[in-house]
């Protein structure tokens, strides 16, 4: 899953977001060391940003100020109140539910392997979205977008969804926060970020992310299968019962969405889901690793825990499956399939949409390059 939305509340909202989600979240490396939020992006180094994200740096960018010199970053800044200014575009990416369950409830080795695949896949997705970042052209009668491909991104990894009845579900996900600034490499100047071309690219970035995950888990001995209805994949043999038991937040949102459709006649399914998600948000709870693990073990039960263990054992017994990169025959088949699917109802499509379809149909068999 991948989605993007601008942080609300202007500068104050951005700083509050940092305090809640970046300053002390539930993110950590699989070896139990705390993972700070980290800077990414081609433009970050030009602002002296690398390594851990600090509150001072984050707040400075929210205010359109250079994190070191405190000078205004972009040449032009709208004369609006701070709390009406767009600060960060939050792009969130996450794997299928069973991937999260194994990454957070598996054996220590499994946790490390799955977390590593997620982080690598996230970086691939972030770079693909960044390629489509641009700035607005509003001079000499122009009215368009110039692609710059340089962004400043604060990334933070989380492990859980919002709690239901005080217990969060395991849900590995990363927030990729694109600051409202981009750099034009030709002029060396900084401008406000234009994400109009990056939004459609999210679908392709999602498939690039999934492709990396599939290639990785198959090399570890797991089998995967495309789930056409949701556009993602599933691990073959993983229990539907265990998957559903840890999808309580999804179930809650869907039930609330149905209520809204019935009560307000909302025909837009996506809109009803968004409203239901907002209305059903519970306050995040502070739990130790031990407390959370105990709650999850209780939800899974003996049979669920046995199944999770069995999945890992079967993968080990299957041995490492060699997944070659650049399998030309499969690439050719995927390209032909993508042609047929993409041009079935359209005479012209974007390159990004075509890449997305090729990656989806040949998931895990080759990389984007």
Order of alpha helices (4+ residues) and beta strands (2+ residues): beta-alpha-beta-alpha-beta-alpha-alpha-beta-beta-beta-beta-beta-alpha-beta-beta-alpha-alpha-alpha-alpha-alpha-alpha
